[in-house]
């Protein structure tokens, strides 16, 4: 257990750097954001879009007409697929799923799954408990899950999903990416790499680095076929409250 606790302590400053990115209230780097997103379009054999910047997610809503929801994307994996060309958002999601699968396949170090005790039979299918990291390790939560929780809970569960639920009912908003708040997965793979617990193929590492650069530069963005809608970063992130540069405040 001592080694696993030591790995957590080595991971903590890397995690903290990514939390700072996920909670950043500095202005977006618009030039870098547009360059990096154009690269994502290019990897999907699309030309660079026109970019439309707005100051809050609510200001983005009128510009999202016709963009696909998750349900729309799911229709493209059914036996009876819609006619026409699959939406770009689906192609990006598919490419990202392949990337994350490849990164997962490279993260096989035994320290990631080692536990101080085996779960009881009746506990094997229960979610891992949410505890402070060292307590979680002592309770038998694997290091990989501890690292995941250390980013997912404060950023996704504590910020991204509440904001998304306030601006639109579940399932109704078009598919988007979260820029800085994609640190929930980007930061995890970065920690694994820097701790020496995963070694990625050069192509996969390059793509991870591109997504990491985008997280450092951007806020939320919705990819359309010809137009990409982007939201400027928040001006304020507080407990259960986010304020945007146009004066919009979202509370939950």
Secondary structure, DSSP 8 states (H G I E B T S, - for coil): -HHHHHHHHHHHHHHHHHHHHHT--S---HHHHHHHHHHHHHHTT----EEEEESSHHHHGGG-TT---HHHHHHTTSSS--SS---HHHHHHHHHHHHHHHHHHH---GGGT--SS---GGGTTS------HHHHHHTT--HHHHHHHHHIIIIIIIIIHHHHHHHS-TTTS---B-GGGGHHHHHHHHHHHHTTS----HHHHHHHHHHHHHHHH---EEE-SSEEEEE---SEEETTEEE-TTS-EEE-
